[in-house]
Amino acid sequence: MNYEILKAKTTDIPELSQMMKDFYAIDLYRFDEKLTTENFQKFINEEKYGDCFKILFEGQIAGYIILVKYFSFEFGGEILFLDELFIKPEFQGKSLGKRALEFVKDYSVENSFKVVLLEIENHNDKAKKLYEHYGFQNHKRSLMILKN
């Protein structure tokens, strides 16, 4: 299988943005193209936030990974949050999700992150099984949100 996972560049933003739009449509999330483009610009150019990677399959962009860095006293230091992992439908079934999770796991170890956290839609059993296969576990806490 011919795949690569490379750091995204600002020239990738139009395609990354389109994939994000498709991803958000699955669960009917609001999508603002202008804001997304601005956020990708900021995120890709400011390493302090984390990293965005594009997943290539046979030279075509097949998906993306967004990893966000933050600090947690509870977990003993720097934490990596797998904010988004998306594989285009036409590239699913080619083990790219597995390769992406192997990449995330290796990246977290190589960069000394204490843990990797993620959130998952409750209805997404296929993704949950994949994450569990790579050692992710349900945490005893639930995620809450306060929107401004």
N, C-alpha and C positions, 0 to 999 in steps of 0.2 A: 504494500500500500504506500503510495507516494503522498505523504502529508508533511506539513511544517507548521510550527506555531511561532510566529514572529511578532515583535513589538509593533503595534499599530503606529502609523504616521498620520500627520494631518491630511495628507493626500488621500487617505483611506476613509475620511469622515463621511463623504456622501454614501458610500456603500455600507459603512457601519450604521449610519443613521437609518438607512432603509431596512436593514436587518432588525434594528431595534424597533422600528415601527411595526414590522411583521410580528416580532416577538410580543410586543405589547398588545397587539390585536387579539392574540389568543385568549387573553383573559379580560379583554375590553378595557385595558388601562388607557388613560388619557395620554396622548402623544402630541408634543409641541415641537415641530421640526426646527424652528428658529432657536428655541431654548436648547434643544438637544445638540444642535450644531455648535452653539456657544459653549455648552458644557464639555463636549468632546474636545474642542480647542483648548480649553482650560485644563482639562484632565490630562490630555496627552502632553501638553507643554510644561506642566508642573508635576514633577516626579514625586513631590511630597504627598500627593493624594493617593498614588498607587500606579497601576499599570494596566494598559489595555493591550490585548493581543488579538491578532487575527489568526484564524485557523485556515490554512490553505490545504486544498485537496487537488492534486494534479494541476497545480498552478492557479486554481480559482479560489476566491474567498468563499469558504464554506460555513464560517461562523465566527464568533468572537467570544472573548473572555474578558471580564472586567474584575480586577482585583483591587480592593481598597485597603489601605493601611490605616490602622489606628492603634491606640494604646489602651491596655486594660490592666488595672491593678489586680483584679480578680484572677486573671489568667497569667499574671506574672511578666507582663511586658508587651512587646509589639504583637499585634494580632493581624491576621489577614482575613478579610471578608470577601468571599466569592459572591460579588454583587450580581453578576450576570454571566450565564453560560448559555449560548444559543448556537444551535446547528440548524442551518437551513433544511427544510423538509426534504429537498431533493438529495441531500448529502447524509441524511440519517440512515442508520443501518450499516454504516461503513466503519464502525468502531471509533469515530471521531470524538464522541462524548467520553469514552474510556481514555483515549489518548489525552484529551484535555484535562481530565482529572488526574492522570499520572503526571502531567506537566505541572498542575497546580500543587500537587503533593511535593514534587521535587523542588519547585520554586520556593515553597514555604520552608523546606528544610535548608536549602542552600542559602536562604536569606534570614535564617534564624528566627522565624516567626514561631510563637509559642503554640498557637492553634490556628485552625482555619474554621471559620464559621460561614454558614450560608442560611438562606431562608428558602422555603419551597412551598409551592401551592399545595394545599391539602389534597387536591384531586389528582395530582400528578404522580401516580403510583409508579410509573415507569422510571421517572427520574429518581424517585425516592429509593427504589431498588438499586439503581446504579450507584447512588451516593453511599448507600449502606454497604455495598460490595467493596467500596474503597475505604471503609472504616468510619464513615460519618455515622453519628448516633443522634437520636432525639435528645435534646437537652430538656431538663426538668422544668425549664421556664418557657413562657410564651413571649412572643414579640408583641410589643405595644407601640403605638405611634401617636405623636402629637403634631398635627400639621399647623403651620403658621400661615 
